[in-house]
Amino acid sequence: FCELTTGRREDLLRYFDDEFTGPCGNCDTCLEPPRTWDATTAARKALSCVHRTGQRFGVQHLVDVLLGNATERVGRWGHDRLSTYGIGTELDSAGWRNLFRQLIARGLLAVDLEGHGGLRLTEASRPVLRGECELALRERPRARPRTARTARGAGRTVFAEDTDRALWEALRRRRQELAQAQGVPAYVIFHDATLREMVERRPASAVDLAGISGIGARKLAAYGGAFLETIAAHRTAPGTDGNDPGAVPV
């Protein structure tokens, strides 16, 4: 919803299959229209990549294909031989993830939750994919200063806000529990960078999680629910007032 460029009232009414013509003149996007860019070509590349990889993979894998990243998974599936491999160098990884989020928000892509979080095309995507219309998307916001940094030589992460640190520790505890249950190192579940991005972005749905670096379709299906539960509990728990629950071994 926050990624859209049209009026909020229009979007809400459309969600409930109601029609509204013209801007409402009251919401933030009407009063201060967001800056947009012509994303037609990039969107066609993204949609084509979803189609050519079989409509079964998550955002990170699709980004790897578009950027030409020779990952083990890309090679295993033979996606380095696709026509969409390496055609997306005009955007970086964060730029492609931002574009995929907006395509999902626009209804051009859908997350197949029963299919392990892979993206699939919708009917609304076909005019864009065929080049029958243009697509303007919201400009990518400037990167905010990171709330977390790794203390030099200490091997630990420091947060500016106590609530961020509390969530960070809660996510690490959940990761450690899953790792111990499966008998694997904690980083096999998620790397620290992925947990830090969870702290910064506070994902509230599987769609939000799918846009975070390091979370592909398999990990979204296997661990997404557990981490969303932890984040939701932290959001409402009385103990998120800045008390540090203590360090967790990795």
Secondary structure by P-SEA (a helix, b strand, c coil): cccccccaaaaaaaaaccccccccccccccccccccccaaaaaaaaaaaaaaacccccaaaaaaaaaccccaaaaaacccccccccccccccaaaaaaaaaaaaaaccccccccccbbbbbcccccccccccbbbbbccccccccccccccccccbbbbccaaaaaaaaaaaaaaaaaaaaacccccccccaaaaaaaaacccccaaaaaacccccaaaaaccaaaaaaaaaaaaccccccccccccccc
